[in-house]
Amino acid sequence: MSNRVHKYSRLLLLLLSSAIFLGACATGGLPVNTAEGRAERMAESGNHEDAAAQYIGLATSAEGSERQRLTLLAIEQWLEAGDGRRARNALRRIEAPAGGELLWLWSSDAAALALWEGRPDDALALLEPLSRQPLSEARRLRVEALQADAWFQKGDPIRAIDLYRQRETWLSDSAEIQRNRERLWAGLLVSRPRNLRAAIDLSNDPEIRGWLALGALATSTGQQGVGWGNGVRRWQEDYASHPAMKLLATLDVPAVDQLGYPAQIALLLPLSGANASAGRAVQNGFLGAYFSAINELGSDQQVRVYDSAGGASAAYQRAVEDGAEFVVGPLLRNGVTAVATGGLLPVPVLTLNYLPDNLLAPPGLYQFALDPEDEAVSAAERALSDGHRRALALVPRNDWGRRLLESFGSAFESGGGVLLQARDYEPEKQDFAYEIENLMLLSQSHQRYERLRANIGGPLQYDPRRRQDAEFIFLAATGPAGRLLKSQLKFHYAGDLPIYSTSRIYAMDGRSNADLNGLMFADTPWLISPQPWIAELPALYNEHLPNERRMGRLHALGYDAWQLVGALFNARLDGMPEIDGASGRLYLDDNGRVHRRLAWARFERGEPVAIPLYGGLDRSLDQADDLTRMADPDEQVLRDDRGPGS
């Protein structure tokens, strides 16, 4: 199963479980002061993890069918909490019951787990027999919701919407009806924009068409920018009596008088010379965003592209003379410096690189770049969030390494961490034993051994011992050097230490990354964890621009530059709201620099696998295993799905 399907199904279940609790527990009406009654109240209030812990605790002292029932209720709550791994391990211990309430609980849990694992056909095979049985209202609501979620996952949003509308007929409370619509909306948000647009032409029902049109708009724009705001206003005109109108009131849609967009944009990029390939990649990313949004802008927009290879300052002046209202570029640092120092800027500029630290940006100049220092800061924040406070660092002996070390150390220590030691290495070398032995204090261990052997006068059994005060390593390296360093760290007794790195470790050079298994790194969402609204784009770019397969980060830079134009053009006085971008989550500092909050991945079986942004993933898995042992202390927890390095 592809990582894309895993991400889709898990995001779907997480969104849906947060939208509404389905009321499927078979314990309704229990007194609140009983243990099971308290578990039910926790579940009804959305406290699913605690409810699961309560149910599984009760299961440990029960026997037979009662133990199965309580365990199935716990599984249901783990699924509602988004903990499919824990639910899977527990469900494996329960055979499919012969009938009755236990069969219903088992089937619905197994179906929800199938959706978590990206198996909608298996989920429907379990749910359809249940839908033909006489069920209580709570159980029918759960079955219909899970069926709808399966059709969303299968790419058939019309059938999913139909099921949610049918489900609404069982509801009488206005709050429950609204939550049902929120759950429908959550399913649309993780659907592919292409599927939603195609489905509009297949339905004659105006209510279904309205849901599909609004979902396609939201998923294609990421619910941000001028395209989203203008599109929502046109949707409201077309579907004035639609049931989603109340839902829209809860969403962040800019007011009419807050929006505008420059009629003419100039794009300054090196399209000839040594940097032409990078310039074309950024251009393709920018134009991809432009063509995906042009239908929602409401008026004619024009993008004019200028080759900055002959002089960035001259290209800027030509763009201004041609009527540009906003300029994007240049891409190279010397071009950014030329524009910034060439005099007043009558038209605002978003550069695609940063000025040197010793130059101040003039008024009207914003700066945006794929800055490696942002990635080093992200590594520090990630390590702190994962509970680590004592770090080692290994960086190349060059300007890039020094910059990353400074950024990482400053962010880590300002967050309460301690950088115990840092070592640099020659990146062209093949053997890093000397640097690693010194970093891990193995040389001191060897010196102690030599002193003891000299004192005793004979050989001793000797097992080198690395330092024990470090909790992780920050490694700055390219892919080729990183593969060597990771293997040699393991050889030198540091294989159990978590390693955090930056995007350059993921070289996309066609070589195996198996030596990097377990290593975590920050990178652009475009490459490792694309949001639903851009999920299809990386593959499309790779298909149609095969020569740019290794330039996905530059595609993301160009794509986000388009989004930033609208955000900066509309927020010159009030600052810029954060943007959920293709290169990261974007925010503007007081000096006009746009920074990124990165996505995170870990190498597993030689491939990058997205991991949650922050929050101690491994610790949460360990806690889930502890709960399993509470439920059945004599049985070993299955660990076959934990990734390397866990």
Secondary structure per residue as TSV (DSSP state, phi and psi in degrees):
chain	resnum	aa	ss	phi	psi
A	1	M	-	360.0	137.7
A	2	S	-	-74.8	154.2
A	3	N	H	-61.9	-31.0
A	4	R	H	-59.9	-44.3
A	5	V	H	-66.7	-41.8
A	6	H	H	-56.7	-47.9
A	7	K	H	-63.7	-41.4
A	8	Y	H	-61.5	-51.3
A	9	S	H	-67.3	-38.7
A	10	R	H	-70.1	-40.6
A	11	L	H	-63.8	-40.5
A	12	L	H	-58.9	-50.0
A	13	L	H	-66.9	-36.2
A	14	L	H	-65.2	-43.6
A	15	L	H	-64.0	-42.1
A	16	L	H	-72.3	-37.6
A	17	S	H	-67.8	-27.9
A	18	S	H	-78.9	-18.6
A	19	A	H	-77.4	-36.8
A	20	I	-	-164.6	138.8
A	21	F	-	-87.7	132.7
A	22	L	-	-85.2	-5.4
A	23	G	-	69.7	32.9
A	24	A	-	-92.6	-5.5
A	25	C	-	-61.0	141.4
A	26	A	T	-93.1	26.5
A	27	T	T	-117.5	16.3
A	28	G	T	-54.4	139.4
A	29	G	T	90.2	1.8
A	30	L	-	-69.7	144.0
A	31	P	-	-60.0	141.0
A	32	V	T	-65.4	-22.7
A	33	N	T	-86.6	-0.1
A	34	T	S	-87.2	157.4
A	35	A	H	-61.5	-42.9
A	36	E	H	-71.6	-33.7
A	37	G	H	-62.4	-39.5
A	38	R	H	-65.0	-37.8
A	39	A	H	-63.0	-41.4
A	40	E	H	-64.1	-41.4
A	41	R	H	-65.4	-38.1
A	42	M	H	-59.6	-43.7
A	43	A	H	-63.8	-44.1
A	44	E	H	-64.0	-29.5
A	45	S	T	-87.6	2.2
A	46	G	T	88.3	6.1
A	47	N	-	-89.9	69.6
A	48	H	H	-70.9	-38.2
A	49	E	H	-63.2	-44.8
A	50	D	H	-67.2	-36.1
A	51	A	H	-63.2	-42.4
A	52	A	H	-62.1	-42.6
A	53	A	H	-62.5	-38.0
A	54	Q	H	-66.3	-46.6
A	55	Y	H	-63.2	-44.2
A	56	I	H	-70.0	-29.7
A	57	G	H	-65.6	-40.1
A	58	L	H	-66.3	-34.9
A	59	A	H	-65.4	-28.2
A	60	T	H	-65.2	-27.4
A	61	S	T	-102.7	4.9
A	62	A	-	-101.6	170.2
A	63	E	-	-135.8	159.4
A	64	G	H	59.6	-136.5
A	65	S	H	-65.7	-30.1
A	66	E	H	-66.7	-38.7
A	67	R	H	-62.8	-41.2
A	68	Q	H	-64.0	-44.3
A	69	R	H	-60.2	-47.3
A	70	L	H	-67.0	-36.0
A	71	T	H	-66.2	-40.2
A	72	L	H	-65.3	-36.5
A	73	L	H	-65.0	-37.8
A	74	A	H	-64.2	-42.2
A	75	I	H	-60.0	-43.3
A	76	E	H	-56.8	-41.9
A	77	Q	H	-71.4	-35.5
A	78	W	H	-63.7	-39.0
A	79	L	H	-64.7	-41.1
A	80	E	H	-62.8	-32.0
A	81	A	T	-81.1	-4.9
A	82	G	T	85.6	13.4
A	83	D	-	-99.2	72.2
A	84	G	H	-66.0	-30.5
A	85	R	H	-64.1	-46.8
A	86	R	H	-65.7	-41.6
A	87	A	H	-61.8	-40.8
A	88	R	H	-62.0	-46.6
A	89	N	H	-61.4	-38.5
A	90	A	H	-74.0	-38.5
A	91	L	H	-68.3	-28.2
A	92	R	T	-60.9	-21.2
A	93	R	T	-87.4	-4.3
A	94	I	S	-117.3	120.3
A	95	E	-	-71.8	151.9
A	96	A	-	-61.2	120.6
A	97	P	-	-65.8	162.6
A	98	A	S	-73.6	-31.4
A	99	G	S	176.4	-172.3
A	100	G	H	74.1	-160.1
A	101	E	H	-59.7	-39.2
A	102	L	H	-62.6	-39.1
A	103	L	H	-64.7	-41.3
A	104	W	H	-62.6	-46.8
A	105	L	H	-61.4	-45.1
A	106	W	H	-63.2	-44.2
A	107	S	H	-65.2	-43.4
A	108	S	H	-68.2	-38.3
A	109	D	H	-65.8	-43.2
A	110	A	H	-64.0	-36.0
A	111	A	H	-67.7	-44.2
A	112	A	H	-62.4	-38.5
A	113	L	H	-66.9	-37.7
A	114	A	H	-61.4	-38.9
A	115	L	H	-65.1	-40.8
A	116	W	H	-57.6	-37.1
A	117	E	T	-90.5	5.7
A	118	G	T	77.1	35.0
A	119	R	-	-121.9	69.8
A	120	P	H	-64.4	-33.0
A	121	D	H	-64.5	-40.3
A	122	D	H	-64.6	-37.9
A	123	A	H	-63.1	-45.3
A	124	L	H	-65.0	-35.7
A	125	A	H	-62.6	-31.2
A	126	L	H	-81.3	-33.6
A	127	L	H	-84.4	-34.8
A	128	E	H	-63.0	-40.8
A	129	P	H	-62.0	-35.3
A	130	L	H	-65.5	-38.4
A	131	S	H	-65.7	-19.0
A	132	R	T	-90.8	-2.3
A	133	Q	S	-94.3	156.5
A	134	P	-	-72.3	113.5
A	135	L	-	-118.4	153.9
A	136	S	-	-66.1	163.3
A	137	E	H	-59.6	-43.6
A	138	A	H	-61.9	-40.9
A	139	R	H	-71.1	-39.3
A	140	R	H	-63.6	-38.3
A	141	L	H	-60.9	-41.2
A	142	R	H	-68.4	-43.3
A	143	V	H	-61.3	-46.7
A	144	E	H	-66.0	-37.2
A	145	A	H	-65.6	-43.4
A	146	L	H	-67.2	-37.3
A	147	Q	H	-62.0	-43.9
A	148	A	H	-61.3	-42.3
A	149	D	H	-62.7	-36.2
A	150	A	H	-65.0	-40.3
A	151	W	H	-69.9	-34.5
A	152	F	H	-58.8	-44.5
A	153	Q	H	-67.8	-30.3
A	154	K	T	-80.1	-2.4
A	155	G	T	80.6	26.6
A	156	D	-	-120.4	77.7
A	157	P	H	-68.0	-23.8
A	158	I	H	-64.2	-47.0
A	159	R	H	-65.5	-35.7
A	160	A	H	-64.7	-45.3
A	161	I	H	-63.9	-40.4
A	162	D	H	-57.5	-43.3
A	163	L	H	-66.0	-39.0
A	164	Y	H	-67.8	-35.7
A	165	R	H	-66.8	-40.0
A	166	Q	H	-62.7	-41.0
A	167	R	H	-62.3	-35.6
A	168	E	H	-63.6	-27.3
A	169	T	T	-68.0	-19.7
A	170	W	T	-83.6	-10.0
A	171	L	-	-102.2	140.2
A	172	S	-	-116.5	-26.1
A	173	D	S	-79.5	133.3
A	174	S	H	-63.3	-34.6
A	175	A	H	-66.8	-38.4
A	176	E	H	-67.3	-38.7
A	177	I	H	-62.5	-43.2
A	178	Q	H	-64.0	-39.3
A	179	R	H	-66.5	-35.2
A	180	N	H	-62.0	-41.8
A	181	R	H	-68.9	-33.5
A	182	E	H	-65.9	-35.4
A	183	R	H	-70.7	-40.6
A	184	L	H	-57.3	-45.0
A	185	W	H	-61.4	-40.5
A	186	A	H	-61.5	-37.4
A	187	G	H	-66.0	-38.5
A	188	L	H	-64.2	-37.6
A	189	L	H	-66.6	-22.6
A	190	V	T	-107.1	17.0
A	191	S	S	-91.4	160.7
A	192	R	-	-77.7	131.6
A	193	P	H	-54.4	-38.4
A	194	R	H	-62.4	-40.8
A	195	N	H	-65.0	-40.6
A	196	L	H	-66.6	-43.3
A	197	R	H	-64.3	-40.7
A	198	A	H	-65.3	-35.7
A	199	A	H	-69.2	-25.9
A	200	I	H	-57.5	-39.8
A	201	D	T	-74.9	-10.3
A	202	L	T	-97.4	-5.0
A	203	S	-	-120.7	139.9
A	204	N	-	-101.3	-2.5
A	205	D	-	-81.4	118.1
A	206	P	H	-63.1	-32.0
A	207	E	H	-69.0	-43.7
A	208	I	H	-64.2	-42.9
A	209	R	H	-60.4	-36.6
A	210	G	H	-64.9	-44.5
A	211	W	H	-60.2	-44.7
A	212	L	H	-64.6	-42.3
A	213	A	H	-65.2	-42.0
A	214	L	H	-68.3	-39.4
A	215	G	H	-64.3	-42.3
A	216	A	H	-62.6	-39.9
A	217	L	H	-63.1	-45.9
A	218	A	H	-65.8	-43.2
A	219	T	H	-74.5	-26.3
A	220	S	H	-84.6	-21.2
A	221	T	H	-107.8	-8.4
A	222	G	T	69.1	17.9
A	223	Q	T	55.2	44.7
A	224	Q	-	-153.4	157.2
A	225	G	H	85.7	178.7
A	226	V	H	-64.2	-37.9
A	227	G	H	-59.6	-40.8
A	228	W	H	-65.9	-48.8
A	229	G	H	-62.6	-48.7
A	230	N	H	-66.3	-39.3
A	231	G	H	-63.4	-40.2
A	232	V	H	-62.8	-41.7
A	233	R	H	-63.9	-40.4
A	234	R	H	-68.6	-37.1
A	235	W	H	-62.2	-42.1
A	236	Q	H	-62.5	-33.9
A	237	E	H	-69.8	-37.0
A	238	D	H	-79.5	-27.9
A	239	Y	T	-129.7	56.7
A	240	A	T	-61.9	-29.7
A	241	S	T	-106.2	18.0
A	242	H	-	-72.2	144.6
A	243	P	T	-63.9	-16.3
A	244	A	T	-78.8	-5.8
A	245	M	H	-59.1	-40.5
A	246	K	H	-67.5	-35.2
A	247	L	H	-64.9	-41.2
A	248	L	H	-59.2	-30.7
A	249	A	T	-64.1	-20.3
A	250	T	T	-92.1	-6.1
A	251	L	S	-96.6	161.6
A	252	D	-	-88.3	97.7
A	253	V	-	-119.8	121.6
A	254	P	-	-60.4	146.3
A	255	A	-	-68.8	158.1
A	256	V	G	-58.3	-43.1
A	257	D	G	-78.9	-0.2
A	258	Q	G	-95.4	-4.8
A	259	L	-	-111.8	146.4
A	260	G	-	-167.8	169.3
A	261	Y	-	-153.5	139.2
A	262	P	-	-62.4	134.7
A	263	A	S	-70.1	-28.5
A	264	Q	E	-135.4	126.5
A	265	I	E	-117.0	137.2
A	266	A	E	-104.5	135.4
A	267	L	E	-116.6	113.0
A	268	L	E	-102.7	110.7
A	269	L	E	-142.4	152.0
A	270	P	-	-76.1	107.4
A	271	L	-	-109.2	5.9
A	272	S	S	-142.5	162.7
A	273	G	S	86.2	-163.9
A	274	A	T	-66.2	-26.1
A	275	N	T	-105.5	18.3
A	276	A	H	-64.1	-37.2
A	277	S	H	-65.1	-39.5
A	278	A	H	-65.9	-41.8
A	279	G	H	-62.0	-41.9
A	280	R	H	-66.2	-36.5
A	281	A	H	-63.9	-43.6
A	282	V	H	-64.1	-42.6
A	283	Q	H	-58.4	-43.7
A	284	N	H	-65.5	-37.2
A	285	G	H	-65.0	-43.6
A	286	F	H	-63.8	-47.7
A	287	L	H	-69.2	-30.7
A	288	G	H	-60.7	-43.2
A	289	A	H	-66.7	-39.4
A	290	Y	H	-60.6	-49.5
A	291	F	H	-70.7	-26.8
A	292	S	H	-75.3	-21.0
A	293	A	H	-107.0	-12.7
A	294	I	G	-60.7	-31.2
A	295	N	G	-67.2	-20.5
A	296	E	G	-99.9	0.9
A	297	L	S	-81.8	-23.5
A	298	G	-	86.0	-6.8
A	299	S	S	-155.6	169.0
A	300	D	-	-68.0	131.3
A	301	Q	-	-122.3	151.2
A	302	Q	E	-134.0	134.5
A	303	V	E	-116.2	124.2
A	304	R	E	-114.9	131.7
A	305	V	E	-105.8	134.0
A	306	Y	E	-123.3	136.4
A	307	D	E	-80.1	115.8
A	308	S	G	-90.7	2.5
A	309	A	G	-63.9	-28.0
A	310	G	G	-85.9	2.0
A	311	G	-	137.4	113.2
A	312	A	H	-69.3	-39.1
A	313	S	H	-64.5	-41.9
A	314	A	H	-65.4	-38.2
A	315	A	H	-63.9	-39.0
A	316	Y	H	-62.2	-45.1
A	317	Q	H	-62.9	-40.6
A	318	R	H	-62.9	-40.0
A	319	A	H	-62.9	-42.0
A	320	V	H	-63.9	-43.9
A	321	E	H	-64.1	-30.1
A	322	D	T	-81.4	-1.8
A	323	G	T	100.5	15.9
A	324	A	-	-63.1	138.7
A	325	E	S	-101.5	-13.2
A	326	F	E	-154.9	140.4
A	327	V	E	-119.1	133.3
A	328	V	E	-114.3	127.0
A	329	G	-	113.2	179.4
A	330	P	-	-75.9	177.7
A	331	L	-	-95.3	-36.0
A	332	L	S	-88.5	147.8
A	333	R	H	-63.2	-38.0
A	334	N	H	-66.3	-32.0
A	335	G	H	-69.6	-38.6
A	336	V	H	-61.2	-43.5
A	337	T	H	-62.4	-40.7
A	338	A	H	-63.6	-43.7
A	339	V	H	-66.8	-42.0
A	340	A	H	-67.7	-28.8
A	341	T	T	-104.9	7.9
A	342	G	S	-90.6	7.9
A	343	G	S	119.4	-171.4
A	344	L	-	-62.7	151.2
A	345	L	-	-109.5	95.7
A	346	P	S	-68.5	-20.6
A	347	V	S	-123.1	132.1
A	348	P	-	-61.0	149.8
A	349	V	E	-127.7	136.7
A	350	L	E	-112.3	101.9
A	351	T	E	-76.8	157.3
A	352	L	S	-109.2	28.9
A	353	N	S	-159.5	168.2
A	354	Y	-	-97.8	149.4
A	355	L	-	-68.1	154.2
A	356	P	-	-56.8	151.1
A	357	D	T	-60.8	-23.2
A	358	N	T	-87.1	3.2
A	359	L	S	-114.2	134.6
A	360	L	-	-88.6	142.5
A	361	A	-	-75.1	133.2
A	362	P	-	-73.5	163.9
A	363	P	T	-57.3	139.2
A	364	G	T	89.3	2.1
A	365	L	E	-112.2	120.6
A	366	Y	E	-107.7	152.5
A	367	Q	E	-127.0	134.5
A	368	F	E	-141.3	134.3
A	369	A	-	-156.6	158.8
A	370	L	-	-82.4	75.0
A	371	D	-	-80.2	120.7
A	372	P	H	-64.5	-25.2
A	373	E	H	-63.7	-34.1
A	374	D	H	-59.7	-37.6
A	375	E	H	-69.7	-37.3
A	376	A	H	-66.0	-40.6
A	377	V	H	-62.9	-41.7
A	378	S	H	-61.0	-38.8
A	379	A	H	-63.6	-40.9
A	380	A	H	-63.8	-45.2
A	381	E	H	-65.4	-39.1
A	382	R	H	-63.4	-45.9
A	383	A	H	-62.3	-42.4
A	384	L	H	-63.3	-42.7
A	385	S	H	-63.2	-32.0
A	386	D	T	-80.7	4.4
A	387	G	T	92.4	10.7
A	388	H	-	-93.4	137.9
A	389	R	-	-125.9	-9.2
A	390	R	E	-128.7	120.0
A	391	A	E	-120.8	153.0
A	392	L	E	-117.1	155.0
A	393	A	E	-135.3	141.3
A	394	L	E	-133.6	115.1
A	395	V	E	-133.5	155.8
A	396	P	E	-71.1	154.7
A	397	R	S	-86.6	72.1
A	398	N	S	-157.4	179.5
A	399	D	H	-64.1	-39.2
A	400	W	H	-60.4	-45.0
A	401	G	H	-63.4	-41.6
A	402	R	H	-64.6	-40.3
A	403	R	H	-65.0	-43.6
A	404	L	H	-65.9	-40.8
A	405	L	H	-62.6	-42.9
A	406	E	H	-62.6	-45.0
A	407	S	H	-66.9	-44.8
A	408	F	H	-61.6	-50.2
A	409	G	H	-60.8	-42.5
A	410	S	H	-63.6	-46.8
A	411	A	H	-67.3	-39.9
A	412	F	H	-67.9	-44.7
A	413	E	H	-73.8	-32.4
A	414	S	H	-68.4	-21.5
A	415	G	T	-90.4	5.7
A	416	G	T	101.7	2.9
A	417	G	-	-88.7	170.5
A	418	V	E	-127.1	122.7
A	419	L	E	-87.4	102.6
A	420	L	E	-67.6	-42.8
A	421	Q	E	-164.0	148.8
A	422	A	E	-131.8	140.6
A	423	R	E	-129.8	147.7
A	424	D	E	-111.4	162.2
A	425	Y	E	-140.8	157.0
A	426	E	-	-79.9	115.9
A	427	P	T	-66.5	-18.6
A	428	E	T	-86.0	-7.5
A	429	K	-	-71.9	166.5
A	430	Q	S	-111.4	-24.5
A	431	D	-	-116.2	117.1
A	432	F	-	-112.9	24.2
A	433	A	H	-58.8	-43.7
A	434	Y	H	-60.5	-48.0
A	435	E	H	-65.6	-41.2
A	436	I	H	-69.8	-42.4
A	437	E	H	-60.9	-39.1
A	438	N	H	-70.8	-39.7
A	439	L	H	-64.1	-40.6
A	440	M	T	-90.0	3.8
A	441	L	T	61.0	26.8
A	442	L	H	-70.1	-29.4
A	443	S	H	-64.6	-36.7
A	444	Q	H	-66.4	-38.6
A	445	S	H	-61.5	-41.5
A	446	H	H	-66.8	-38.2
A	447	Q	H	-64.1	-38.5
A	448	R	H	-63.3	-40.6
A	449	Y	H	-61.4	-43.5
A	450	E	H	-63.7	-38.6
A	451	R	H	-65.9	-43.7
A	452	L	H	-62.9	-43.0
A	453	R	H	-63.6	-38.5
A	454	A	H	-67.1	-38.6
A	455	N	H	-68.6	-39.7
A	456	I	H	-80.5	-30.9
A	457	G	T	86.0	20.1
A	458	G	S	-160.5	172.7
A	459	P	-	-70.1	152.1
A	460	L	-	-130.2	153.6
A	461	Q	-	-69.0	129.2
A	462	Y	-	-131.6	119.3
A	463	D	-	-120.2	108.8
A	464	P	-	-55.8	145.3
A	465	R	-	-126.3	120.7
A	466	R	-	-77.6	167.9
A	467	R	-	-60.4	148.1
A	468	Q	S	-111.8	2.4
A	469	D	S	-89.3	-13.9
A	470	A	-	-87.3	145.6
A	471	E	-	-108.3	-20.0
A	472	F	E	-166.6	171.6
A	473	I	E	-124.0	131.9
A	474	F	E	-93.9	118.4
A	475	L	E	-116.5	118.1
A	476	A	-	-102.1	116.4
A	477	A	-	-162.2	154.3
A	478	T	-	-77.1	172.3
A	479	G	H	-58.6	-52.3
A	480	P	H	-59.9	-46.0
A	481	A	H	-67.7	-37.1
A	482	G	H	-64.0	-37.9
A	483	R	H	-61.7	-42.1
A	484	L	H	-66.8	-45.9
A	485	L	H	-63.8	-42.7
A	486	K	H	-61.8	-43.9
A	487	S	H	-64.7	-41.0
A	488	Q	H	-74.2	-29.4
A	489	L	H	-63.3	-41.9
A	490	K	I	-63.2	-42.5
A	491	F	I	-61.9	-32.6
A	492	H	I	-96.3	35.1
A	493	Y	I	69.5	19.2
A	494	A	I	-112.7	18.0
A	495	G	T	-67.7	-17.9
A	496	D	T	-89.2	-6.5
A	497	L	S	-83.2	130.6
A	498	P	-	-58.8	145.0
A	499	I	E	-124.1	129.1
A	500	Y	E	-113.3	139.6
A	501	S	E	-143.8	-171.6
A	502	T	-	-117.6	-179.4
A	503	S	G	-63.7	-26.0
A	504	R	G	-67.7	-14.4
A	505	I	G	-68.5	-23.8
A	506	Y	-	-96.9	91.4
A	507	A	-	-82.4	-22.2
A	508	M	-	52.4	41.7
A	509	D	S	-101.3	10.7
A	510	G	S	84.6	-5.9
A	511	R	S	-89.2	157.6
A	512	S	-	-67.1	139.3
A	513	N	-	-106.0	19.3
A	514	A	G	-59.9	-31.3
A	515	D	G	-67.3	-15.0
A	516	L	G	-96.7	4.4
A	517	N	T	-52.0	133.1
A	518	G	T	95.1	-21.8
A	519	L	-	-74.4	138.6
A	520	M	E	-107.0	144.2
A	521	F	E	-148.7	154.5
A	522	A	E	-93.3	141.4
A	523	D	E	-159.5	178.8
A	524	T	-	-72.5	140.9
A	525	P	H	-55.9	-34.0
A	526	W	H	-49.4	-39.3
A	527	L	H	-89.7	-38.3
A	528	I	H	-117.8	-17.2
A	529	S	-	-159.0	62.3
A	530	P	-	-64.9	136.0
A	531	Q	-	-65.3	159.4
A	532	P	G	-53.0	-34.5
A	533	W	G	-77.0	-11.3
A	534	I	G	-123.4	9.4
A	535	A	T	-59.8	-32.1
A	536	E	T	-82.0	-18.2
A	537	L	H	-69.3	-45.8
A	538	P	H	-54.6	-43.3
A	539	A	H	-65.9	-38.2
A	540	L	H	-65.0	-42.1
A	541	Y	H	-63.3	-42.0
A	542	N	H	-63.7	-36.3
A	543	E	H	-70.5	-45.5
A	544	H	H	-91.8	-16.6
A	545	L	-	-128.8	64.5
A	546	P	G	-61.0	-25.3
A	547	N	G	-73.9	-8.8
A	548	E	G	-112.9	23.4
A	549	R	G	-59.1	-32.2
A	550	R	G	-91.9	9.5
A	551	M	G	-113.3	27.4
A	552	G	H	-59.2	-33.6
A	553	R	H	-65.6	-35.5
A	554	L	H	-73.2	-33.8
A	555	H	H	-59.3	-44.2
A	556	A	H	-64.5	-38.4
A	557	L	H	-60.4	-47.3
A	558	G	H	-65.4	-40.8
A	559	Y	H	-60.2	-44.5
A	560	D	H	-71.9	-30.4
A	561	A	H	-59.5	-38.2
A	562	W	H	-61.2	-45.6
A	563	Q	H	-63.3	-37.9
A	564	L	H	-67.5	-30.0
A	565	V	H	-56.4	-51.7
A	566	G	H	-63.8	-41.1
A	567	A	H	-64.8	-43.7
A	568	L	H	-75.5	-34.6
A	569	F	H	-65.4	-30.6
A	570	N	T	-98.2	-0.6
A	571	A	-	-137.3	39.4
A	572	R	T	-68.5	-30.8
A	573	L	T	-98.6	-32.5
A	574	D	T	-94.7	0.5
A	575	G	-	83.8	177.0
A	576	M	-	-113.6	130.1
A	577	P	-	-67.3	154.1
A	578	E	-	-63.7	144.7
A	579	I	E	-117.9	132.4
A	580	D	E	-83.3	92.5
A	581	G	-	-100.4	172.4
A	582	A	S	-74.2	-24.6
A	583	S	S	-100.4	-0.7
A	584	G	S	145.9	179.4
A	585	R	E	-86.4	121.0
A	586	L	E	-100.1	136.1
A	587	Y	E	-143.8	153.3
A	588	L	E	-104.3	130.6
A	589	D	-	-92.2	179.4
A	590	D	T	-69.3	-14.6
A	591	N	T	-99.3	11.5
A	592	G	S	80.7	14.5
A	593	R	E	-96.7	132.9
A	594	V	E	-92.0	124.4
A	595	H	E	-110.5	164.8
A	596	R	E	-121.4	140.6
A	597	R	E	-102.0	122.6
A	598	L	-	-87.9	162.3
A	599	A	E	-86.1	165.5
A	600	W	E	-128.7	145.0
A	601	A	E	-141.7	163.3
A	602	R	E	-133.0	138.1
A	603	F	E	-72.7	124.1
A	604	E	E	-134.8	125.0
A	605	R	T	54.0	36.0
A	606	G	T	81.1	2.6
A	607	E	E	-122.7	145.5
A	608	P	E	-74.0	130.8
A	609	V	E	-121.7	126.1
A	610	A	E	-62.3	141.6
A	611	I	E	-126.3	158.9
A	612	P	-	-54.5	151.1
A	613	L	S	-56.5	-55.9
A	614	Y	S	-142.4	165.2
A	615	G	S	124.8	14.4
A	616	G	-	69.2	61.5
A	617	L	H	-55.5	-48.6
A	618	D	H	-64.4	-37.7
A	619	R	H	-64.6	-37.8
A	620	S	H	-66.0	-35.7
A	621	L	H	-67.2	-39.3
A	622	D	H	-62.8	-40.2
A	623	Q	H	-64.6	-37.5
A	624	A	H	-63.3	-40.3
A	625	D	H	-63.5	-37.6
A	626	D	H	-59.6	-40.5
A	627	L	H	-65.0	-36.5
A	628	T	H	-61.6	-43.0
A	629	R	H	-66.6	-31.6
A	630	M	H	-62.2	-39.8
A	631	A	H	-73.6	-35.3
A	632	D	-	-149.0	77.7
A	633	P	T	-64.8	-16.3
A	634	D	T	-90.1	-2.5
A	635	E	S	-112.6	134.8
A	636	Q	-	-73.3	135.8
A	637	V	-	-72.0	135.7
A	638	L	-	-74.2	133.2
A	639	R	-	-124.2	21.4
A	640	D	T	-71.9	-12.9
A	641	D	T	-106.2	9.5
A	642	R	S	-84.0	135.2
A	643	G	-	-72.2	163.9
A	644	P	T	-58.4	146.8
A	645	G	T	83.4	1.9
A	646	S	-	-75.9	360.0
